[in-house]
Amino acid sequence: MLILKLKQAECALADERLDEAFDLLSSEPLRQHRRAQTLIGQLARALCNRGQQHLAEDRLQQAHADCRKAGQLAGNLQQVSALRAALCDANEQKQHQDQQHRAQLAMAQQNFDQGHLSVGEEILAEAKGQNQAANLLVQEAAVKRLEIKSIVAKIEEALRRQDIEGAQTLLAGVDTATIPGHSVLARLAVDIKDQLTEQTVSSFNAGRLDLASLACARLARISDSSRTEELRVALEQCNAAGRASVDNDPWQAQEILRKLKLMFPSTAWLDDALDQARLAADRLSQLRTGPLGLLRDKDAPPTMPPSEKPLARHAATRLTRASPPSPVSAPASSGNHPTIPTEFLLQIDGVGSYLVLANDALTVGPISASPHPDLGLLMNPNARPIRIAREDEDYFLSSDQPVTVSDAAVTHKLLRDGDRITLSHKTRLKFNTPNAASTTATLVVSGARLSRPDINYVILLDRDILIGPSGNNHIRTPRLSTTLALTWQGNQLFCRNAEKRLVEGKQAHHDTPLPMNKSIQLDQISMVITETT
């Protein structure tokens, strides 16, 4: 029987069926035979020769297998040791090449993210045909180039039509990191920013603060320059002066208007407003110090010095925001209707579905995270959740680990309109405050999915949701000719400015809260409010 196996091994070795010969000569009884010893040496050298050939043709796995078999048969022969050393060198060289390829891919990806598509493609020029990951990156760059080309054409067409709002909307949809790397897109961005800045300043100087606020809000979505911040602060100061005049506080209005005059010395309407504030302050002082000032209404609040008025007014504002609506302002019929949860879906026929969150703070992260986030996303489960909180009229982001917000790594940041929040390599959130007079914000999710695929984006509800045709509405639709305001009050939703209100086809009073799970028609749109589960 041994002689037969030896003959079979000799035939297999002669026909270069080395694996079959190895299986035969691996038998311990056969290895003790003298003729088998000779065959083992021949087979080990043949395996080493074949391993060298595999190594030369970059088949490292097969070369390792032949080296292992030769070592099992003949031990540390010189030829086996030489093959093993060559394989170690080849492995080190392959690891070095893999590291270089990974570095190339990372550098190319960085250039693609920054909009330098040609630079990234040049980096991958050598590896494009050999590396599958490089091929995918080059394909993504080609798709991105086509997308940018299409956006550029649309922006140029919008500018030819003098549609600066449409051009800004298109530009706001482009990743801010991409714009500097594309010369045409960068030039168009500068043109749009210059036109919006000029529009904001000219409207401000003309006293059209409503138009200036709209133009500044559009400008803030694509620019965070010092000039943009200066205009935004100036409009906020105008709002503060207007509130002071409504609150019978002309002294505070004067102080604000003097600061604005320093910022805009050539604006004529500021002089008139400042004169009117001075006159109002004088007349109010005379009235309070005259005979009427001797009377004291027991129900009236005590008169406060001008120096204390701003502090008192801000404290009253915070108290109003935190307190529930007073019985006087609440509709009499609201108690007969169930309340709406602080998380609900607003579904508008022909427009879209929107997830509305009415809490002052929420966590955003992977849906599988523990504890479960308020806004769960189908994304990388290893990403760390973030927290977005509304304090007074501002939104703040906080995170245990640094998160990228508009190209800056932060753990705490005051969010501005147009900020882009990067949660992971592919998942981003775009934070918007479409209307400068409203503290309701929106979150647009890209690179991840919400729990329901039909949701357009998330609305962070504070006091109102504006629905209308212009870009300063939280929900934009051409179905409406004017803006509808949905007011959040006492965990109920009202729409008091709609001319037509139908619930289940029946006429509804303007002070009646909007019900859940019923068909609602407000002017030209139909909607339904449902729970999220």
Buried (B, 14 or more C-beta within 10 A) or exposed (E): EEEEBBEBBBEBBEEEBBEBBBEBBEBEEBEEBEBBEEBBEBBBBBBBBBBBEBBEEEBBEBBBBBBBBBBEBBEEBEBBBEBBEBBEEBEEEEEEEEEEBEEBBEBBBBBBBBBBBEBBBEBBEEBBEEBEBBBEBBEBBEEBBEEBEEBBEBBBEBBEEEBBBBBBBBBBBBBBBBBEBBEEBBEBBEBBBEBBBEBBBEBBBEBBBEBBBBBBBBBBBBBBEEEBEEBBEBBBBBBBBBBBBEBEBBBBBBBBBEEBBEEBEEBEBBEEBBEBBBEBBEEBBEEEEEEEEEEEEEEEEEEEEBEEBBEBBEEEBEEEBEEEBEEEEBBEEBEEBEEBBBBBBBBBEEBBBBBBBBEBBBBBBBBBBEEEBBBBBBBBEEBBBBBBBBEEEEBBBBBEEEBEBBEEEBEEBEBBBBBBBBBBEEBBBBBBBBBBBBBBBBBBBEBBEBEEEEBBBBBBBBBBBBBBEBBBBBBBBEBBEEBBBBBBBBBBBBBBBBEEBBBEEEEBEEEBBBBBEEEBBBBBBBBBBEEEE
